[in-house]
């Protein structure tokens, strides 16, 4: 939606067959003017081109339009007016620990799981009981969806002792978690917050107070607030906690960088690559099992 917004602002009524690479450059200029970073602009322009590719496949857009849009080169560092961002750095453990008291039990679990496992935010948010193999001394989290799935790759996250300790309270709770639902439930966190508010009330609760709380817990489309967390809601929770803790702002993505740095320092670059799931798609499957065994050894010590 964010990618196509400037497209609709400028060319909502224009026929798709008349859309040119010059028009796409105008859309990109609008993105730059709004203050978006260069990498973000390039990513969103790529999504627009991909949208036209889909239209071409569905015979909604002439193939010539899609092929013309592909010639637009990405913005280069130092050669455009787009804002540049600082390289993402790993977050210090001290800042994470200062932030944790200001988030819910569920958000704290996600953060700690990412710190010890090196997962991406989307991977940690999607953890389900059904996806975790707990038969061995090391648990294996087998992702249903991941970025290299369409290449036939399997993504397995090895969970060492510290990561298992983070997950265990969520796995052993009563009643037992639904195997098919996200282990970290935002609606459960909201219920716990409301229960704590009622416990902390000095005055008795009026019927109108309960009505207001129920309304706050409902979206305009009737769904309850946060049946599951999103990457955006995780980021906002961490941002609020940083302000409350009065520590420099950090983002969940920096937890993955911190895990990579820690593992690289202890076991080398290859080890970090294995644990974080970085792979060369041209590598033969001969090394798959050897790589997994090396990953297990690493996570016994560091995860």
Buried (B, 14 or more C-beta within 10 A) or exposed (E): EEBBBBBEEBBEEEEBEEBEBEBBEEBBBBBBEEEBBBBBBBEBBEEBBEBBBEBBEEEEBBEEBBEBBEEBEEBEEEEBEBEEEEEEEBBBEEBBBBBBEBBBBBBBBBBBBBBBBBBBBBBBBBBBBEBBEBEEEBBBBEBEEBEEEEEEBEBBBBBBBBBBEBBEEBBEEEEEBEEEBBBBBBBBBBEBEBEEEEEEEEEEEEEEBEEEBEEEBEEEEEEEEBEBBEBEBBBEBBBBBBEEBEBEEBBBBBBBBBBBBBBBEEBEEEBBBBBBBEBEEEEEEEEEEEBBEBBBBBBEEBB
